Amino acid sequence: MRAAAYAGNGTMSIVDSPESAPDTDEVQIDVAYVGLCGTDLHILHGHMDARVTMPAIIGHEMSGTIAAVGAGVDGWRVGDAVTVMPLAWDGSCPACLEGNEHICQNLDFIGIDSPGALQGRWNVPASTLVRLPDSLDLRVAALAEPVAVAVHDVRRGEVRPGDRVVVLGGGPIGLLIASVARTEGADVRIVELDAGRSEVARGLGFAVIDPREQDQRAVVEQWTGGAGADVVFEVSGAAAAALGATSLAKVRGTIVIVAIHPDPRPLDLQRVFWRELRILGARVYQRQDFERAVDLLEQGAIPHETIITGVEPLTATQVAFEKLQSGGAMKILVDVQAGDRK
């Protein structure tokens, strides 16, 4: 069975991986498409070498169909279209016991901490499956995981109809957050420096603020009548964005930290105090977020034609990564079964 594995030194190798029957409480999936994301790029660049075991079959954004069902699995059958919520928790740590299993203190993020979806057939716990409607194209369904991230972020921010929302960063997740927030009835502005990403955002009907040419705080204050935004999402990962986020939020507004900031960042705590701001972290997702993501994709509420900017076969996974990191791509999918379909 062919698989794409991270081999270190920025290299993805095509390898032969042994195929095994699903264990008890597992299913085997014929993987159709796998989306590549920023976390996968971090792995490729060696930033997570202490966490992954090489050669590492990675990939956690996916769609496919069930090929085999292990003993003890009920409610699933061969041929069912599925995606995977790639989280396995221990159920016994303090976070799990308080109902926060998705951020288990000993979380196994499948596709990082254990083998992922960049392989022809993938065995996963049946508990991770999320059903896909037959009407949803598997290519589009591969976006379920990043859309679930956006759904979780918007839910954490408690976005409501009529809210004024600012998204700092117009990359794939920023655009998805903006799109999901818009489905909740919010009025959204995106702050973005890159001209190409700004053009994409405008093409989707979002107003864009370029902080190099505009005073973003003044623009937001004018837009909100001096109040400030109800919710600000920090998605860029930039130190300047984190520092400036507090200047954009209204009294008792909410700031949601979505980006992974690798280093401690300066924060305007005086502003936090003065306006009684609320700062929240938002990490991964819960099952209800995945189910909502699938619904939004089926309804056509997510601009998948814009988000998916390329598809490459499994044998060209290295090329797919190169396109992703070139800066011109939003989301590159890997067609795992390319060449094997009749």
C-alpha positions as CSV (number, residue, x, y, z in Angstrom):
1,M,0.0,0.0,0.0
2,R,1.3,3.4,-1.0
3,A,1.8,6.1,1.7
4,A,3.4,9.5,1.9
5,A,5.7,9.8,5.0
6,Y,7.7,12.6,6.4
7,A,11.3,11.5,6.4
8,G,13.0,14.5,7.9
9,N,15.0,17.4,6.3
10,G,11.9,18.8,4.6
11,T,11.3,15.6,2.7
12,M,8.1,13.6,2.0
13,S,8.8,10.1,0.7
14,I,6.5,7.7,-1.1
15,V,6.8,4.4,0.8
16,D,5.2,1.0,0.9
17,S,3.3,0.6,4.1
18,P,1.9,-2.7,5.3
19,E,-1.9,-3.0,5.2
20,S,-3.6,-4.7,8.2
21,A,-7.2,-5.5,9.0
22,P,-9.0,-3.2,11.4
23,D,-8.7,-4.2,15.0
24,T,-11.6,-4.4,17.4
25,D,-13.6,-1.2,17.6
26,E,-11.7,0.1,14.5
27,V,-12.7,0.7,10.9
28,Q,-10.6,0.7,7.8
29,I,-11.0,3.7,5.4
30,D,-10.3,4.0,1.7
31,V,-8.8,7.5,1.9
32,A,-10.0,9.7,-0.9
33,Y,-8.6,13.2,-0.3
34,V,-6.3,14.7,2.3
35,G,-5.9,18.4,2.9
36,L,-2.5,19.9,3.8
37,C,-2.4,22.6,6.4
38,G,0.0,24.8,8.4
39,T,0.5,22.1,11.0
40,D,1.7,19.7,8.3
41,L,4.1,22.4,7.1
42,H,5.5,22.8,10.7
43,I,6.1,19.0,10.6
44,L,7.8,19.2,7.2
45,H,10.0,22.1,8.4
46,G,11.2,20.0,11.3
47,H,9.6,22.0,14.0
48,M,7.9,19.0,15.5
49,D,10.6,16.4,15.1
50,A,10.6,15.8,18.9
51,R,6.9,14.8,18.6
52,V,6.7,12.7,15.5
53,T,8.3,9.3,14.9
54,M,9.9,9.1,11.5
55,P,9.1,8.0,8.9
56,A,5.8,9.6,9.9
57,I,2.7,9.1,7.8
58,I,0.9,12.4,8.5
59,G,-2.3,14.1,7.4
60,H,-5.5,14.7,9.4
61,E,-7.9,16.6,7.1
62,M,-9.6,14.0,5.0
63,S,-12.5,12.2,3.4
64,G,-13.1,8.7,2.3
65,T,-15.3,5.6,2.4
66,I,-15.3,2.6,4.8
67,A,-13.5,-0.4,3.4
68,A,-13.8,-2.8,6.3
69,V,-15.4,-2.9,9.8
70,G,-13.7,-4.4,12.8
71,A,-15.3,-6.5,15.5
72,G,-17.5,-4.7,18.0
73,V,-18.3,-1.8,15.6
74,D,-22.0,-1.0,15.2
75,G,-23.7,1.6,13.0
76,W,-21.2,1.6,10.2
77,R,-21.0,-0.5,7.0
78,V,-18.7,-0.8,4.1
79,G,-19.2,2.0,1.6
80,D,-20.3,4.6,4.1
81,A,-18.8,8.0,3.3
82,V,-16.9,9.4,6.3
83,T,-14.5,11.9,7.6
84,V,-12.5,11.6,10.8
85,M,-12.3,13.8,13.9
86,P,-8.6,13.0,14.5
87,L,-8.6,13.1,18.3
88,A,-8.1,10.3,20.8
89,W,-8.2,11.1,24.5
90,D,-7.5,9.1,27.6
91,G,-10.8,9.8,29.4
92,S,-9.1,10.0,32.7
93,C,-7.1,13.2,32.9
94,P,-8.5,16.3,34.7
95,A,-9.5,17.9,31.4
96,C,-11.4,14.8,30.3
97,L,-13.1,14.4,33.7
98,E,-14.4,18.0,33.4
99,G,-15.9,17.2,29.9
100,N,-13.1,18.8,27.9
101,E,-11.9,15.6,26.2
102,H,-11.0,17.5,23.0
103,I,-8.1,19.1,24.9
104,C,-7.1,16.1,26.9
105,Q,-3.9,16.6,28.7
106,N,-2.6,13.4,27.1
107,L,-4.2,13.9,23.7
108,D,-3.3,11.7,20.7
109,F,-3.7,14.0,17.7
110,I,-4.1,11.4,15.0
111,G,-2.0,12.3,12.0
112,I,0.7,13.8,14.2
113,D,1.1,11.7,17.3
114,S,0.0,8.5,15.5
115,P,-0.2,7.5,11.8
116,G,-2.4,9.8,9.6
117,A,-4.4,9.8,6.4
118,L,-1.7,10.0,3.7
119,Q,-2.1,6.3,2.9
120,G,-4.3,4.2,0.7
121,R,-6.1,2.5,3.6
122,W,-6.2,3.9,7.1
123,N,-7.3,2.2,10.3
124,V,-8.9,4.4,12.9
125,P,-11.1,4.1,16.0
126,A,-14.8,3.9,15.0
127,S,-15.4,6.6,17.7
128,T,-13.6,9.2,15.5
129,L,-15.9,8.8,12.5
130,V,-18.2,11.5,11.3
131,R,-20.8,10.6,8.7
132,L,-20.9,12.4,5.4
133,P,-24.1,12.8,3.4
134,D,-24.1,10.9,0.0
135,S,-24.7,14.2,-1.7
136,L,-21.5,15.8,-0.6
137,D,-18.5,15.5,-3.0
138,L,-15.6,13.8,-1.2
139,R,-13.3,16.5,-2.6
140,V,-15.3,19.1,-0.8
141,A,-15.8,17.0,2.3
142,A,-12.0,17.0,2.8
143,L,-12.5,20.5,4.2
144,A,-14.6,19.3,7.1
145,E,-11.7,19.4,9.6
146,P,-10.6,23.0,8.9
147,V,-14.2,24.1,8.7
148,A,-14.8,22.4,12.1
149,V,-11.9,24.5,13.5
150,A,-13.6,27.7,12.3
151,V,-17.0,26.6,13.7
152,H,-15.4,25.9,17.1
153,D,-13.6,29.3,17.0
154,V,-16.8,31.1,16.2
155,R,-18.7,29.2,18.9
156,R,-16.0,30.0,21.4
157,G,-16.4,33.7,20.5
158,E,-20.2,33.4,21.0
159,V,-20.8,35.3,17.7
160,R,-24.4,36.4,17.3
161,P,-26.5,38.0,14.6
162,G,-25.6,41.6,14.1
163,D,-22.1,41.3,15.8
164,R,-19.3,43.3,14.3
165,V,-16.4,40.8,13.9
166,V,-12.7,41.5,13.0
167,V,-10.6,38.6,11.7
168,L,-6.8,39.3,11.9
169,G,-5.4,37.2,9.1
170,G,-6.9,36.3,5.7
171,G,-5.4,32.8,5.2
172,P,-7.5,29.6,4.9
173,I,-8.6,29.5,8.5
174,G,-9.2,33.3,8.6
175,L,-11.4,33.0,5.6
176,L,-13.2,30.1,7.0
177,I,-13.8,31.9,10.3
178,A,-15.1,34.9,8.4
179,S,-17.4,32.7,6.4
180,V,-18.8,30.8,9.4
181,A,-19.2,34.1,11.3
182,R,-21.2,35.5,8.3
183,T,-23.5,32.4,8.4
184,E,-24.2,33.4,12.0
185,G,-25.4,36.8,10.9
186,A,-22.2,38.8,11.7
187,D,-20.8,41.7,9.8
188,V,-17.1,40.9,9.2
189,R,-13.9,42.8,8.4
190,I,-10.6,41.0,7.6
191,V,-7.2,42.5,8.4
192,E,-4.6,41.3,5.9
193,L,-1.3,42.5,4.5
194,D,-0.9,40.1,1.6
195,A,-2.3,41.6,-1.7
196,G,-3.2,38.2,-3.1
197,R,-5.1,37.1,0.0
198,S,-6.8,40.4,0.2
199,E,-8.1,40.1,-3.3
200,V,-9.5,36.6,-2.5
201,A,-11.2,37.9,0.6
202,R,-12.8,40.8,-1.4
203,G,-13.9,38.4,-4.0
204,L,-15.9,36.6,-1.3
205,G,-17.6,39.9,-0.4
206,F,-15.5,40.8,2.7
207,A,-14.2,44.3,3.4
208,V,-10.4,44.2,4.0
209,I,-8.2,46.5,6.1
210,D,-4.5,46.8,5.2
211,P,-2.9,48.1,8.3
212,R,0.1,49.4,6.3
213,E,-2.2,51.8,4.5
214,Q,-4.9,52.4,7.0
215,D,-5.1,52.9,10.8
216,Q,-7.0,49.7,11.6
217,R,-8.2,51.1,15.0
218,A,-9.6,54.2,13.3
219,V,-11.3,52.1,10.6
220,V,-12.9,49.8,13.1
221,E,-14.0,52.7,15.3
222,Q,-15.6,54.5,12.3
223,W,-17.3,51.3,11.3
224,T,-18.7,50.7,14.8
225,G,-19.6,54.2,15.7
226,G,-16.7,54.4,18.1
227,A,-17.7,51.3,20.0
228,G,-15.2,48.7,18.7
229,A,-15.7,45.2,17.5
230,D,-17.8,42.7,19.4
231,V,-15.4,39.8,18.6
232,V,-11.8,39.9,17.4
233,F,-10.2,36.7,16.1
234,E,-6.3,36.6,16.1
235,V,-5.5,34.1,13.3
236,S,-2.3,35.5,11.8
237,G,0.2,34.4,14.4
238,A,2.0,37.8,14.2
239,A,3.2,39.6,17.3
240,A,1.9,42.9,16.0
241,A,-1.5,41.5,15.5
242,A,-1.7,40.0,19.0
243,L,-0.6,43.4,20.5
244,G,-3.1,45.3,18.4
245,A,-6.0,43.0,18.9
246,T,-7.0,44.6,22.2
247,S,-7.3,48.1,20.6
248,L,-10.0,46.8,18.3
249,A,-12.5,45.3,20.8
250,K,-15.4,47.1,22.4
251,V,-16.0,47.4,26.1
252,R,-16.5,43.8,27.3
253,G,-15.6,42.6,23.9
254,T,-14.1,39.2,23.2
255,I,-10.7,38.3,21.7
256,V,-10.2,34.8,20.5
257,I,-6.7,33.5,20.0
258,V,-6.7,31.0,17.2
259,A,-3.2,31.1,15.8
260,I,-0.4,29.1,17.4
261,H,2.1,31.6,18.7
262,P,5.4,29.8,19.2
263,D,6.8,32.5,21.6
264,P,5.3,34.7,24.3
265,R,3.8,37.9,22.9
266,P,3.5,41.4,24.3
267,L,-0.1,42.2,25.3
268,D,-1.8,45.5,26.2
269,L,-3.1,44.5,29.6
270,Q,-4.0,48.1,30.5
271,R,-6.6,47.9,27.6
272,V,-7.8,44.5,28.9
273,F,-8.3,46.0,32.3
274,W,-9.8,49.3,31.1
275,R,-12.4,47.8,28.8
276,E,-13.0,44.6,30.8
277,L,-12.0,42.5,27.8
278,R,-12.3,38.8,27.6
279,I,-9.5,36.8,26.0
280,L,-10.1,33.2,25.0
281,G,-8.1,30.4,23.5
282,A,-9.7,28.2,20.8
283,R,-8.0,24.9,20.1
284,V,-9.2,22.1,17.7
285,Y,-13.0,21.2,18.0
286,Q,-15.7,19.0,19.4
287,R,-18.1,16.6,17.7
288,Q,-20.8,19.2,17.4
289,D,-18.4,21.4,15.5
290,F,-17.6,18.7,13.0
291,E,-21.3,17.9,12.5
292,R,-22.0,21.6,11.9
293,A,-19.1,21.8,9.5
294,V,-20.5,19.0,7.4
295,D,-23.9,20.7,7.4
296,L,-22.4,24.0,6.2
297,L,-20.4,22.2,3.4
298,E,-23.5,20.4,2.3
299,Q,-25.5,23.6,2.2
300,G,-22.9,25.3,0.1
301,A,-22.2,28.0,2.8
302,I,-18.5,27.5,2.6
303,P,-16.6,28.9,-0.5
304,H,-14.9,25.6,-1.3
305,E,-14.1,26.6,-4.9
306,T,-12.0,29.5,-3.5
307,I,-10.4,27.6,-0.6
308,I,-9.3,24.6,-2.6
309,T,-6.6,25.9,-5.0
310,G,-5.1,22.7,-6.2
311,V,-5.2,18.9,-6.1
312,E,-2.1,16.7,-6.5
313,P,-1.8,12.9,-6.6
314,L,-0.2,11.0,-3.6
315,T,3.0,10.5,-5.6
316,A,3.4,14.3,-5.8
317,T,2.9,15.0,-2.1
318,Q,6.2,16.9,-2.0
319,V,5.0,19.1,-4.9
320,A,1.8,19.7,-3.0
321,F,3.8,21.0,0.0
322,E,5.9,23.2,-2.3
323,K,2.8,24.8,-3.7
324,L,1.3,25.3,-0.3
325,Q,4.4,27.1,1.1
326,S,4.8,29.2,-2.1
327,G,2.3,31.6,-0.7
328,G,-0.1,31.6,-3.6
329,A,-2.2,28.6,-2.5
330,M,-5.0,28.5,0.0
331,K,-5.6,24.7,0.4
332,I,-3.9,21.9,-1.5
333,L,-5.5,18.5,-1.5
334,V,-3.8,15.2,-2.1
335,D,-5.8,12.7,-4.1
336,V,-4.7,9.5,-2.4
337,Q,-6.4,7.2,-4.9
338,A,-5.3,9.0,-8.1
339,G,-4.4,6.5,-10.7
340,D,-6.2,3.7,-8.9
341,R,-9.8,4.9,-9.7
342,K,-11.5,3.3,-12.7
